[in-house]
């Protein structure tokens, strides 16, 4: 959001990198603009998913700022591992 807001990304590229549609992007941006310092996006999908656990939120806060560009496949794999302790990636 910060990169989009500062003009480093256009909306199409930001949506592509986040894997969301333009409508969702602008919904999130509105929420982000209201409180940038403590903004915490939840899981997409409305009420179909349970809220993220504290360990998942901590992982996202620490890991996402590191990658430029972000490696969302790695994030996805790690989220699956954190949310499903019985899940073991095939090697």
TIVO-2410 file (N, C-alpha, C; in nm, 3 decimals):
# residues 91
REC num residu      c1      c2      c3 atome chaine
REC   1      X   0.082  -0.118   0.000     N      A
REC   1      X   0.000   0.000   0.000    CA      A
REC   1      X   0.087   0.125   0.000     C      A
REC   2      X   0.193   0.122   0.079     N      A
REC   2      X   0.281   0.238   0.086    CA      A
REC   2      X   0.345   0.265  -0.050     C      A
REC   3      X   0.388   0.159  -0.120     N      A
REC   3      X   0.448   0.176  -0.252    CA      A
REC   3      X   0.348   0.233  -0.352     C      A
REC   4      X   0.224   0.188  -0.345     N      A
REC   4      X   0.120   0.242  -0.432    CA      A
REC   4      X   0.094   0.388  -0.398     C      A
REC   5      X   0.083   0.416  -0.270     N      A
REC   5      X   0.053   0.551  -0.226    CA      A
REC   5      X   0.162   0.650  -0.263     C      A
REC   6      X   0.287   0.603  -0.264     N      A
REC   6      X   0.398   0.692  -0.297    CA      A
REC   6      X   0.425   0.698  -0.447     C      A
REC   7      X   0.348   0.624  -0.527     N      A
REC   7      X   0.362   0.629  -0.672    CA      A
REC   7      X   0.461   0.531  -0.730     C      A
REC   8      X   0.516   0.442  -0.648     N      A
REC   8      X   0.612   0.343  -0.697    CA      A
REC   8      X   0.545   0.231  -0.775     C      A
REC   9      X   0.418   0.205  -0.746     N      A
REC   9      X   0.340   0.100  -0.814    CA      A
REC   9      X   0.211   0.161  -0.866     C      A
REC  10      X   0.165   0.109  -0.979     N      A
REC  10      X   0.030   0.147  -1.021    CA      A
REC  10      X  -0.068   0.044  -0.964     C      A
REC  11      X  -0.196   0.073  -0.975     N      A
REC  11      X  -0.298  -0.014  -0.914    CA      A
REC  11      X  -0.294  -0.155  -0.972     C      A
REC  12      X  -0.275  -0.166  -1.103     N      A
REC  12      X  -0.274  -0.299  -1.166    CA      A
REC  12      X  -0.160  -0.384  -1.113     C      A
REC  13      X  -0.040  -0.327  -1.100     N      A
REC  13      X   0.074  -0.403  -1.050    CA      A
REC  13      X   0.057  -0.438  -0.903     C      A
REC  14      X   0.005  -0.344  -0.825     N      A
REC  14      X  -0.019  -0.371  -0.683    CA      A
REC  14      X  -0.119  -0.485  -0.666     C      A
REC  15      X  -0.226  -0.483  -0.745     N      A
REC  15      X  -0.327  -0.589  -0.739    CA      A
REC  15      X  -0.265  -0.723  -0.779     C      A
REC  16      X  -0.183  -0.720  -0.882     N      A
REC  16      X  -0.118  -0.844  -0.928    CA      A
REC  16      X  -0.027  -0.900  -0.819     C      A
REC  17      X   0.056  -0.814  -0.759     N      A
REC  17      X   0.148  -0.861  -0.655    CA      A
REC  17      X   0.074  -0.913  -0.532     C      A
REC  18      X  -0.038  -0.853  -0.500     N      A
REC  18      X  -0.115  -0.898  -0.384    CA      A
REC  18      X  -0.209  -1.014  -0.415     C      A
REC  19      X  -0.234  -1.037  -0.544     N      A
REC  19      X  -0.323  -1.145  -0.582    CA      A
REC  19      X  -0.468  -1.115  -0.551     C      A
REC  20      X  -0.506  -0.988  -0.562     N      A
REC  20      X  -0.644  -0.949  -0.533    CA      A
REC  20      X  -0.696  -0.862  -0.647     C      A
REC  21      X  -0.826  -0.848  -0.652     N      A
REC  21      X  -0.889  -0.764  -0.753    CA      A
REC  21      X  -0.883  -0.617  -0.716     C      A
REC  22      X  -0.914  -0.533  -0.813     N      A
REC  22      X  -0.905  -0.389  -0.793    CA      A
REC  22      X  -1.002  -0.340  -0.684     C      A
REC  23      X  -1.122  -0.396  -0.681     N      A
REC  23      X  -1.219  -0.354  -0.578    CA      A
REC  23      X  -1.167  -0.385  -0.439     C      A
REC  24      X  -1.114  -0.506  -0.420     N      A
REC  24      X  -1.060  -0.545  -0.290    CA      A
REC  24      X  -0.939  -0.460  -0.253     C      A
REC  25      X  -0.857  -0.430  -0.352     N      A
REC  25      X  -0.739  -0.347  -0.328    CA      A
REC  25      X  -0.781  -0.211  -0.271     C      A
REC  26      X  -0.879  -0.150  -0.334     N      A
REC  26      X  -0.921  -0.018  -0.287    CA      A
REC  26      X  -0.994  -0.025  -0.153     C      A
REC  27      X  -1.062  -0.136  -0.124     N      A
REC  27      X  -1.121  -0.154   0.008    CA      A
REC  27      X  -1.012  -0.157   0.114     C      A
REC  28      X  -0.908  -0.237   0.086     N      A
REC  28      X  -0.797  -0.247   0.181    CA      A
REC  28      X  -0.723  -0.115   0.195     C      A
REC  29      X  -0.706  -0.045   0.083     N      A
REC  29      X  -0.636   0.084   0.086    CA      A
REC  29      X  -0.711   0.183   0.174     C      A
REC  30      X  -0.843   0.184   0.164     N      A
REC  30      X  -0.923   0.275   0.247    CA      A
REC  30      X  -0.900   0.245   0.394     C      A
REC  31      X  -0.901   0.116   0.430     N      A
REC  31      X  -0.876   0.078   0.569    CA      A
REC  31      X  -0.734   0.115   0.612     C      A
REC  32      X  -0.638   0.094   0.522     N      A
REC  32      X  -0.498   0.125   0.551    CA      A
REC  32      X  -0.479   0.275   0.572     C      A
REC  33      X  -0.543   0.357   0.489     N      A
REC  33      X  -0.529   0.502   0.501    CA      A
REC  33      X  -0.584   0.553   0.634     C      A
REC  34      X  -0.684   0.486   0.688     N      A
REC  34      X  -0.743   0.528   0.815    CA      A
REC  34      X  -0.649   0.506   0.932     C      A
REC  35      X  -0.566   0.403   0.924     N      A
REC  35      X  -0.478   0.371   1.037    CA      A
REC  35      X  -0.356   0.294   0.987     C      A
REC  36      X  -0.264   0.363   0.924     N      A
REC  36      X  -0.149   0.298   0.862    CA      A
REC  36      X  -0.057   0.229   0.961     C      A
REC  37      X  -0.039   0.285   1.078     N      A
REC  37      X   0.059   0.230   1.172    CA      A
REC  37      X   0.016   0.097   1.233     C      A
REC  38      X  -0.112   0.075   1.246     N      A
REC  38      X  -0.155  -0.051   1.309    CA      A
REC  38      X  -0.246  -0.133   1.219     C      A
REC  39      X  -0.242  -0.106   1.089     N      A
REC  39      X  -0.327  -0.180   0.994    CA      A
REC  39      X  -0.288  -0.327   0.991     C      A
REC  40      X  -0.386  -0.414   1.005     N      A
REC  40      X  -0.364  -0.558   0.999    CA      A
REC  40      X  -0.474  -0.619   0.914     C      A
REC  41      X  -0.442  -0.652   0.788     N      A
REC  41      X  -0.546  -0.713   0.705    CA      A
REC  41      X  -0.582  -0.850   0.757     C      A
REC  42      X  -0.707  -0.886   0.747     N      A
REC  42      X  -0.751  -1.019   0.785    CA      A
REC  42      X  -0.753  -1.110   0.663     C      A
REC  43      X  -0.793  -1.230   0.684     N      A
REC  43      X  -0.805  -1.325   0.574    CA      A
REC  43      X  -0.918  -1.282   0.482     C      A
REC  44      X  -0.897  -1.293   0.353     N      A
REC  44      X  -1.003  -1.261   0.258    CA      A
REC  44      X  -1.108  -1.372   0.261     C      A
REC  45      X  -1.224  -1.342   0.212     N      A
REC  45      X  -1.327  -1.445   0.204    CA      A
REC  45      X  -1.441  -1.426   0.300     C      A
REC  46      X  -1.450  -1.309   0.361     N      A
REC  46      X  -1.561  -1.284   0.452    CA      A
REC  46      X  -1.554  -1.371   0.575     C      A
REC  47      X  -1.664  -1.430   0.612     N      A
REC  47      X  -1.671  -1.510   0.734    CA      A
REC  47      X  -1.643  -1.658   0.710     C      A
REC  48      X  -1.584  -1.690   0.596     N      A
REC  48      X  -1.558  -1.830   0.565    CA      A
REC  48      X  -1.434  -1.884   0.635     C      A
REC  49      X  -1.350  -1.796   0.680     N      A
REC  49      X  -1.224  -1.837   0.742    CA      A
REC  49      X  -1.218  -1.787   0.885     C      A
REC  50      X  -1.148  -1.860   0.969     N      A
REC  50      X  -1.129  -1.816   1.106    CA      A
REC  50      X  -1.022  -1.708   1.109     C      A
REC  51      X  -1.022  -1.622   1.211     N      A
REC  51      X  -0.918  -1.518   1.220    CA      A
REC  51      X  -0.779  -1.580   1.231     C      A
REC  52      X  -0.680  -1.506   1.183     N      A
REC  52      X  -0.542  -1.554   1.192    CA      A
REC  52      X  -0.499  -1.558   1.338     C      A
REC  53      X  -0.423  -1.659   1.372     N      A
REC  53      X  -0.372  -1.675   1.508    CA      A
REC  53      X  -0.256  -1.576   1.530     C      A
REC  54      X  -0.221  -1.551   1.656     N      A
REC  54      X  -0.111  -1.458   1.683    CA      A
REC  54      X   0.022  -1.499   1.618     C      A
REC  55      X   0.050  -1.630   1.611     N      A
REC  55      X   0.177  -1.670   1.549    CA      A
REC  55      X   0.177  -1.643   1.398     C      A
REC  56      X   0.061  -1.656   1.334     N      A
REC  56      X   0.053  -1.626   1.191    CA      A
REC  56      X   0.067  -1.475   1.169     C      A
REC  57      X   0.002  -1.394   1.251     N      A
REC  57      X   0.015  -1.249   1.237    CA      A
REC  57      X   0.159  -1.205   1.262     C      A
REC  58      X   0.225  -1.265   1.361     N      A
REC  58      X   0.365  -1.231   1.390    CA      A
REC  58      X   0.455  -1.268   1.273     C      A
REC  59      X   0.432  -1.385   1.214     N      A
REC  59      X   0.510  -1.425   1.097    CA      A
REC  59      X   0.494  -1.325   0.983     C      A
REC  60      X   0.370  -1.289   0.952     N      A
REC  60      X   0.345  -1.196   0.842    CA      A
REC  60      X   0.410  -1.060   0.867     C      A
REC  61      X   0.401  -1.010   0.990     N      A
REC  61      X   0.461  -0.881   1.023    CA      A
REC  61      X   0.612  -0.884   1.008     C      A
REC  62      X   0.673  -0.995   1.044     N      A
REC  62      X   0.819  -1.002   1.039    CA      A
REC  62      X   0.871  -1.038   0.901     C      A
REC  63      X   0.798  -1.119   0.826     N      A
REC  63      X   0.850  -1.171   0.701    CA      A
REC  63      X   0.818  -1.086   0.579     C      A
REC  64      X   0.695  -1.037   0.568     N      A
REC  64      X   0.656  -0.966   0.446    CA      A
REC  64      X   0.741  -0.843   0.415     C      A
REC  65      X   0.782  -0.763   0.513     N      A
REC  65      X   0.865  -0.646   0.477    CA      A
REC  65      X   1.003  -0.682   0.423     C      A
REC  66      X   1.048  -0.806   0.440     N      A
REC  66      X   1.182  -0.845   0.399    CA      A
REC  66      X   1.192  -0.861   0.248     C      A
REC  67      X   1.095  -0.924   0.186     N      A
REC  67      X   1.104  -0.959   0.044    CA      A
REC  67      X   1.069  -0.844  -0.049     C      A
REC  68      X   1.156  -0.818  -0.145     N      A
REC  68      X   1.130  -0.717  -0.248    CA      A
REC  68      X   1.168  -0.775  -0.382     C      A
REC  69      X   1.078  -0.821  -0.464     N      A
REC  69      X   0.934  -0.828  -0.438    CA      A
REC  69      X   0.902  -0.942  -0.343     C      A
REC  70      X   0.788  -0.936  -0.278     N      A
REC  70      X   0.751  -1.042  -0.183    CA      A
REC  70      X   0.737  -1.177  -0.252     C      A
REC  71      X   0.778  -1.282  -0.182     N      A
REC  71      X   0.765  -1.418  -0.233    CA      A
REC  71      X   0.637  -1.476  -0.173     C      A
REC  72      X   0.525  -1.455  -0.241     N      A
REC  72      X   0.397  -1.496  -0.187    CA      A
REC  72      X   0.380  -1.648  -0.184     C      A
REC  73      X   0.449  -1.720  -0.270     N      A
REC  73      X   0.440  -1.867  -0.264    CA      A
REC  73      X   0.503  -1.917  -0.135     C      A
REC  74      X   0.616  -1.861  -0.096     N      A
REC  74      X   0.680  -1.898   0.030    CA      A
REC  74      X   0.590  -1.861   0.147     C      A
REC  75      X   0.530  -1.744   0.142     N      A
REC  75      X   0.438  -1.701   0.248    CA      A
REC  75      X   0.320  -1.796   0.256     C      A
REC  76      X   0.265  -1.832   0.142     N      A
REC  76      X   0.151  -1.925   0.138    CA      A
REC  76      X   0.188  -2.060   0.200     C      A
REC  77      X   0.304  -2.112   0.163     N      A
REC  77      X   0.348  -2.240   0.219    CA      A
REC  77      X   0.366  -2.232   0.370     C      A
REC  78      X   0.424  -2.122   0.416     N      A
REC  78      X   0.446  -2.106   0.559    CA      A
REC  78      X   0.314  -2.089   0.634     C      A
REC  79      X   0.219  -2.015   0.575     N      A
REC  79      X   0.087  -2.000   0.637    CA      A
REC  79      X   0.016  -2.134   0.647     C      A
REC  80      X   0.029  -2.216   0.544     N      A
REC  80      X  -0.031  -2.349   0.548    CA      A
REC  80      X   0.033  -2.431   0.660     C      A
REC  81      X   0.165  -2.423   0.672     N      A
REC  81      X   0.235  -2.498   0.776    CA      A
REC  81      X   0.192  -2.450   0.915     C      A
REC  82      X   0.180  -2.318   0.933     N      A
REC  82      X   0.143  -2.265   1.064    CA      A
REC  82      X  -0.003  -2.293   1.100     C      A
REC  83      X  -0.089  -2.293   1.000     N      A
REC  83      X  -0.232  -2.312   1.029    CA      A
REC  83      X  -0.271  -2.460   1.034     C      A
REC  84      X  -0.191  -2.546   0.973     N      A
REC  84      X  -0.219  -2.690   0.971    CA      A
REC  84      X  -0.095  -2.764   1.021     C      A
REC  85      X  -0.078  -2.777   1.151     N      A
REC  85      X   0.043  -2.838   1.205    CA      A
REC  85      X   0.069  -2.980   1.154     C      A
REC  86      X  -0.037  -3.049   1.113     N      A
REC  86      X  -0.021  -3.185   1.063    CA      A
REC  86      X   0.027  -3.185   0.918     C      A
REC  87      X   0.023  -3.069   0.852     N      A
REC  87      X   0.062  -3.061   0.712    CA      A
REC  87      X   0.214  -3.064   0.702     C      A
REC  88      X   0.264  -3.154   0.624     N      A
REC  88      X   0.407  -3.162   0.599    CA      A
REC  88      X   0.428  -3.151   0.449     C      A
REC  89      X   0.499  -3.048   0.403     N      A
REC  89      X   0.521  -3.033   0.259    CA      A
REC  89      X   0.592  -3.153   0.201     C      A
REC  90      X   0.552  -3.191   0.082     N      A
REC  90      X   0.616  -3.303   0.012    CA      A
REC  90      X   0.752  -3.256  -0.034     C      A
REC  91      X   0.852  -3.335  -0.010     N      A
REC  91      X   0.988  -3.298  -0.051    CA      A
REC  91      X   1.035  -3.390  -0.161     C      A
***
